[in-house]
Amino acid sequence: MGADFVMLGLVPMTVGVLVSVACALLGNFLVLRRQALIGDAVSHVVLPGIVLAYIATGTLAAGAMLAGAGAAAVIALVLIEIVRRAGRVEPGAAMGVVFTALFAAGVLLLEQTDTRRVHLDVEHALYGNLESIVWFSAQGWGSLLDPAALADLPPQVPRLFITLLAVIAFVAAFWKELFVGTFDPGFAQSVGARPGLTGFALVVMVAVVAVMAFDAVGAIIVVAMFICPAGAARLMTDRLLPQLLWSVAFAFAGAVAGFTLAAYGPQWLGFASSVSAAGMIATASGAILGLACLFGPRRHRRGMPTSGGSA
């Protein structure tokens, strides 16, 4: 049982934790800035870019995916401006039209191209494919200390570990700018904190995490990972640093509980097959948010948290 878990369950659970924590850290600032839907928008935009990158290069390597997602983002910005000016509509409406159209284009490309051999079809693009991340060289817990086995770890593990380190480094390096720009953009501008540039950098980091997590949790489930742990943490405290810590704890709990329920829950209930691990992680994260809405100590408070005192 232990050997089977290390081979089949440990790596996808670890990947789920890495994705969830990275998303949660950035999600706190999206929630506080009332930009929660940016994660949703980014996930819609990157899909056609990733598919076109695969068609052009024949690979789902991180560099190709990032390049495709970046090109799609630029195209999206141009299209939003065209729709806004030509249709004389508000920016939010233009964004909704463009993001929906691009996402539909990505789904159409998936349906019309041969991408299934790399687990890139509509189902996997939307909901991810954590279950396919198997550590074939693992022979038990001792493999964690075996250099040869560790060298054969699925590439998602080191890639997402590096992504999480990059997120932590970003938050640490731009803590003051993120803090001031989140709570008082006007003051941030007056003291040279450049809130616009910091906000752009935050969106870029969100896009990087969404792209790096794409083949594991898809373009839809990742939205829950950005929002649910951060939203639940917001209901636990009115201080920023504790909120980040709460969100990490909720992200970890949601990932572990979700994967466990997906892999073993149906068997406990007498069913023969498992369910989507990424989908169940999103469900567990949503359940945690629901509990925070019911029992969180700050559920009746308004305003945003601070670094030290109450909001």
C-alpha positions as CSV (number, residue, x, y, z in Angstrom):
1,M,0.0,0.0,0.0
2,G,2.8,2.4,0.9
3,A,4.7,1.7,-2.3
4,D,1.6,2.1,-4.4
5,F,0.8,5.4,-2.8
6,V,4.3,6.7,-3.4
7,M,4.2,5.8,-7.0
8,L,0.6,6.8,-7.8
9,G,-0.5,9.2,-5.1
10,L,2.3,11.1,-3.6
11,V,3.4,13.1,-6.6
12,P,0.0,14.3,-7.8
13,M,-0.9,15.2,-4.2
14,T,2.4,17.2,-4.0
15,V,1.7,18.9,-7.3
16,G,-1.8,19.8,-6.1
17,V,-0.3,21.3,-2.9
18,L,2.3,23.3,-4.8
19,V,-0.3,24.7,-7.2
20,S,-2.8,25.5,-4.5
21,V,-0.3,27.3,-2.3
22,A,1.2,29.3,-5.2
23,C,-2.3,30.4,-6.3
24,A,-3.4,31.2,-2.7
25,L,-0.5,33.6,-2.1
26,L,-1.3,35.6,-5.2
27,G,-5.0,35.2,-4.7
28,N,-4.9,37.2,-1.4
29,F,-3.9,40.3,-3.3
30,L,-6.5,39.7,-6.1
31,V,-9.2,39.4,-3.4
32,L,-8.1,42.5,-1.5
33,R,-7.8,44.5,-4.7
34,R,-11.3,43.3,-5.8
35,Q,-9.7,41.8,-8.9
36,A,-10.7,38.2,-8.2
37,L,-12.0,37.7,-11.7
38,I,-8.5,38.4,-13.1
39,G,-7.6,34.8,-12.4
40,D,-10.6,33.7,-14.3
41,A,-9.8,36.0,-17.2
42,V,-6.2,34.9,-17.4
43,S,-7.2,31.2,-17.5
44,H,-9.5,31.9,-20.4
45,V,-6.9,33.8,-22.3
46,V,-4.0,31.3,-21.9
47,L,-5.9,28.4,-23.4
48,P,-5.7,29.3,-27.1
49,G,-2.1,30.5,-26.7
50,I,-1.1,27.2,-25.2
51,V,-2.8,25.1,-27.9
52,L,-1.3,27.2,-30.7
53,A,2.1,26.9,-29.0
54,Y,1.7,23.1,-29.0
55,I,0.6,23.1,-32.7
56,A,3.6,25.2,-33.6
57,T,6.3,23.4,-31.6
58,G,4.9,19.9,-30.9
59,T,5.7,20.2,-27.2
60,L,4.1,21.3,-24.0
61,A,7.4,22.6,-22.6
62,A,7.2,25.4,-20.2
63,G,8.9,27.9,-22.5
64,A,6.6,27.2,-25.4
65,M,3.5,27.5,-23.1
66,L,4.6,30.8,-21.7
67,A,5.4,32.2,-25.1
68,G,2.0,31.1,-26.4
69,A,0.2,32.5,-23.3
70,G,2.1,35.8,-23.6
71,A,1.2,36.1,-27.3
72,A,-2.5,35.4,-26.5
73,A,-2.4,38.0,-23.7
74,V,-1.1,40.7,-26.1
75,I,-3.7,39.7,-28.7
76,A,-6.4,39.9,-26.0
77,L,-5.4,43.4,-25.0
78,V,-5.5,44.6,-28.6
79,L,-8.9,43.0,-29.2
80,I,-10.3,44.5,-26.0
81,E,-9.2,48.0,-27.1
82,I,-10.7,47.4,-30.5
83,V,-14.0,46.2,-29.1
84,R,-14.1,49.0,-26.6
85,R,-13.6,51.7,-29.2
86,A,-15.6,50.3,-32.0
87,G,-18.5,49.2,-29.9
88,R,-18.3,52.2,-27.5
89,V,-18.8,49.8,-24.6
90,E,-17.3,49.9,-21.1
91,P,-14.0,48.1,-20.6
92,G,-15.6,45.3,-18.5
93,A,-18.0,44.4,-21.2
94,A,-15.2,44.4,-23.8
95,M,-13.1,42.2,-21.6
96,G,-16.0,39.7,-21.2
97,V,-16.6,39.5,-24.9
98,V,-12.9,39.0,-25.8
99,F,-12.1,36.5,-23.0
100,T,-15.1,34.4,-23.8
101,A,-14.3,34.5,-27.5
102,L,-10.7,33.5,-27.0
103,F,-11.7,30.7,-24.6
104,A,-14.2,29.4,-27.2
105,A,-11.5,29.6,-29.9
106,G,-9.1,27.5,-27.6
107,V,-11.8,24.8,-27.1
108,L,-12.4,24.8,-30.9
109,L,-8.7,24.4,-31.6
110,L,-8.6,21.4,-29.2
111,E,-11.5,19.8,-30.9
112,Q,-10.0,20.2,-34.4
113,T,-6.4,19.3,-33.8
114,D,-4.7,16.1,-32.7
115,T,-3.5,16.8,-29.2
116,R,-4.9,13.9,-27.3
117,R,-1.6,12.0,-27.4
118,V,-0.2,14.5,-24.9
119,H,-3.3,14.6,-22.7
120,L,-4.3,17.9,-24.2
121,D,-8.0,17.5,-25.0
122,V,-11.0,19.5,-23.9
123,E,-11.6,17.6,-20.7
124,H,-7.9,17.8,-19.6
125,A,-7.7,21.5,-20.7
126,L,-10.6,22.4,-18.5
127,Y,-10.1,20.1,-15.5
128,G,-6.5,19.1,-15.6
129,N,-5.0,15.6,-15.4
130,L,-3.4,15.1,-12.0
131,E,-4.1,11.4,-12.1
132,S,-1.7,10.9,-15.0
133,I,1.3,12.2,-13.0
134,V,2.9,9.0,-12.0
135,W,6.3,8.4,-10.4
136,F,7.2,5.2,-12.2
137,S,10.7,4.8,-10.6
138,A,9.3,4.9,-7.1
139,Q,9.7,1.7,-5.1
140,G,8.4,3.0,-1.8
141,W,9.2,5.7,0.7
142,G,12.9,5.0,0.4
143,S,12.8,6.4,-3.1
144,L,12.6,9.9,-1.5
145,L,16.3,9.4,-0.6
146,D,17.3,7.6,-3.8
147,P,19.1,10.1,-6.2
148,A,18.3,7.8,-9.3
149,A,14.6,7.7,-8.4
150,L,14.5,11.4,-7.7
151,A,16.1,12.2,-11.0
152,D,13.1,10.5,-12.6
153,L,10.5,12.6,-10.9
154,P,7.7,13.9,-13.2
155,P,8.7,17.3,-14.5
156,Q,5.7,19.0,-13.0
157,V,7.2,18.6,-9.5
158,P,10.4,20.7,-10.0
159,R,8.6,23.1,-12.4
160,L,5.9,23.9,-9.9
161,F,8.3,23.9,-6.9
162,I,10.3,26.6,-8.8
163,T,7.1,28.4,-9.6
164,L,6.1,28.5,-5.9
165,L,9.6,29.8,-4.9
166,A,9.2,32.5,-7.6
167,V,5.9,33.5,-6.1
168,I,7.3,33.6,-2.6
169,A,10.3,35.7,-3.8
170,F,7.9,38.1,-5.7
171,V,5.7,38.6,-2.6
172,A,8.8,39.1,-0.4
173,A,10.6,41.4,-2.7
174,F,7.6,43.6,-3.5
175,W,5.9,43.4,-0.1
176,K,5.8,47.1,0.6
177,E,4.7,48.0,-2.9
178,L,2.0,45.3,-2.8
179,F,0.8,46.3,0.6
180,V,0.6,50.1,-0.1
181,G,-0.7,49.7,-3.6
182,T,-3.4,47.3,-2.4
183,F,-4.7,49.5,0.4
184,D,-4.0,53.1,-0.8
185,P,-3.1,53.4,-4.5
186,G,-3.2,57.1,-4.3
187,F,-0.7,57.3,-1.5
188,A,1.5,54.6,-3.2
189,Q,1.6,56.8,-6.3
190,S,2.6,59.9,-4.3
191,V,5.5,58.1,-2.6
192,G,6.8,56.6,-5.9
193,A,5.7,53.0,-5.2
194,R,4.3,52.8,-8.7
195,P,1.1,50.8,-8.0
196,G,0.3,50.5,-11.7
197,L,3.6,48.7,-12.4
198,T,3.2,46.5,-9.3
199,G,-0.4,45.6,-10.3
200,F,0.9,44.7,-13.8
201,A,3.6,42.5,-12.2
202,L,1.0,40.8,-10.1
203,V,-1.1,39.9,-13.2
204,V,2.0,38.6,-14.9
205,M,2.7,36.3,-11.9
206,V,-0.9,35.1,-12.0
207,A,-0.5,34.3,-15.6
208,V,2.8,32.4,-15.0
209,V,1.3,30.3,-12.3
210,A,-1.8,29.6,-14.4
211,V,0.4,28.5,-17.3
212,M,2.7,26.4,-15.2
213,A,-0.3,24.6,-13.6
214,F,-2.2,24.2,-16.8
215,D,-1.4,20.5,-17.6
216,A,-2.1,19.5,-13.9
217,V,-5.3,21.4,-13.0
218,G,-6.5,22.9,-16.3
219,A,-7.8,26.3,-17.2
220,I,-10.9,26.3,-15.0
221,I,-10.1,24.6,-11.7
222,V,-7.2,26.9,-11.2
223,V,-9.6,29.8,-10.7
224,A,-10.9,28.1,-7.5
225,M,-7.3,27.8,-6.2
226,F,-6.7,31.5,-6.7
227,I,-9.9,32.6,-4.9
228,C,-11.2,30.0,-2.4
229,P,-8.3,29.8,0.1
230,A,-7.7,33.6,0.0
231,G,-11.4,34.3,0.4
232,A,-11.6,31.9,3.4
233,A,-8.5,33.5,4.9
234,R,-10.0,37.0,4.5
235,L,-12.8,35.8,6.9
236,M,-10.4,34.7,9.5
237,T,-8.3,37.8,10.2
238,D,-8.1,41.5,9.5
239,R,-4.3,41.5,9.3
240,L,-2.4,40.9,6.1
241,L,0.4,38.6,7.1
242,P,-1.8,36.2,9.1
243,Q,-4.2,36.2,6.2
244,L,-1.5,34.9,3.9
245,L,-0.6,32.2,6.4
246,W,-4.3,31.2,6.8
247,S,-4.6,31.0,3.0
248,V,-1.5,28.7,2.8
249,A,-3.0,26.5,5.5
250,F,-6.4,26.4,3.7
251,A,-4.7,25.7,0.3
252,F,-2.7,22.8,1.8
253,A,-5.7,21.3,3.5
254,G,-7.9,21.7,0.4
255,A,-5.3,20.0,-1.8
256,V,-4.7,17.1,0.6
257,A,-8.3,16.5,1.4
258,G,-9.4,16.9,-2.2
259,F,-6.9,14.5,-3.6
260,T,-7.7,11.9,-0.8
261,L,-11.4,12.1,-1.4
262,A,-11.0,11.9,-5.2
263,A,-8.7,8.9,-5.0
264,Y,-10.2,6.9,-2.2
265,G,-13.6,8.4,-1.5
266,P,-15.5,6.5,-4.2
267,Q,-14.0,3.3,-3.0
268,W,-15.2,4.0,0.5
269,L,-18.7,4.4,-0.9
270,G,-18.5,1.2,-2.9
271,F,-17.7,2.6,-6.4
272,A,-15.1,1.1,-8.6
273,S,-13.5,4.3,-10.1
274,S,-12.1,7.6,-8.8
275,V,-13.2,11.1,-9.7
276,S,-11.2,14.1,-11.0
277,A,-8.6,15.0,-8.4
278,A,-8.3,18.6,-9.5
279,G,-12.1,19.0,-9.4
280,M,-12.3,17.5,-5.9
281,I,-9.5,19.8,-4.8
282,A,-11.6,22.8,-6.0
283,T,-14.7,21.3,-4.3
284,A,-12.8,20.9,-1.0
285,S,-11.5,24.5,-1.3
286,G,-15.0,25.7,-1.9
287,A,-16.2,23.8,1.2
288,I,-13.5,25.4,3.3
289,L,-14.6,28.8,2.0
290,G,-18.2,27.9,2.9
291,L,-17.2,27.0,6.4
292,A,-15.3,30.2,6.8
293,C,-18.4,32.1,5.6
294,L,-20.4,30.4,8.3
295,F,-18.0,30.4,11.2
296,G,-15.1,32.7,10.3
297,P,-14.5,35.3,13.1
298,R,-14.4,38.2,10.6
299,R,-17.4,37.2,8.5
300,H,-19.3,40.3,9.7
301,R,-16.5,42.7,9.4
302,R,-16.0,45.1,6.5
303,G,-13.0,46.8,5.1
304,M,-9.6,45.3,4.4
305,P,-7.0,43.9,6.7
306,T,-3.9,45.7,7.8
307,S,-0.3,44.7,8.6
308,G,-0.8,45.2,12.4
309,G,-4.1,46.6,13.5
310,S,-7.8,46.1,12.7
311,A,-9.3,47.5,9.5
